[in-house]
Amino acid sequence: MGNKLDCRIVQDLLPNYIEGLTSEVTNKTLEEHLSSCAECKAVLHNMTNEMKEMNRAPQKQINFLKKIKRRQWIIAACSVVVAVTLFASVFYFISQRQFAIPSSEVKISEVYQMKDGSVHYRIDANVTGYLSNVFLRNDGDSEVIRVYEHRRLFSDQDRNKVSIPERWVPLKDKEITSIIYEGNGKKDRVIIWEKGMVLPKADAEQEAEYERSSGKQR
Ligand SMILES: [Zn+2]
């Protein structure tokens, strides 16, 4: 043992040995040689240290790259979230832009009284975008109707006439003394009916329509 050829063979095999690629028989022979050869032992020692070094360096780099990648992912994810939120809120803002239709853009017609005392009326509205909402509320003893429109951002501002489903207001059930159309706030109000106002009586055809309509609702 310890001759030069053996040492060269041993040292050739050492890298594989360190990586655990050599067979058990080879390992045994190598270890036998190493236990009695200081030179090869020293080479093994150096090689092991070198390989550890080499393994550690790329690991460090990989960790660093991983960190950068993670950071990039976080930034990318945040950007997506921000973009989606922004888009959604802009979309929401645009789609929810509804405006009360002023009384000047509204035509109230067919105000008449039914046999049972209910008041009928019909509203046609000049709408820029499209009709979005018909809103009824009780304001004390008044029934207030408001009509809203959506406005397109880039509309040519052409107005279309839209008919709102006709309405019969029962006066018996609730203590209603007036029916009001409200446009842009409380100053823009039109009285459709108020107590003491004499309305034309509905004709037979209108009564029949009322019957059909209330039949559908109940
Ligand atoms: Zn040796």
Residues whose N, C-alpha, C, O or C-beta is under 5 A from the ligand:
A	BS01	ZN	G2 C7 C37 C40
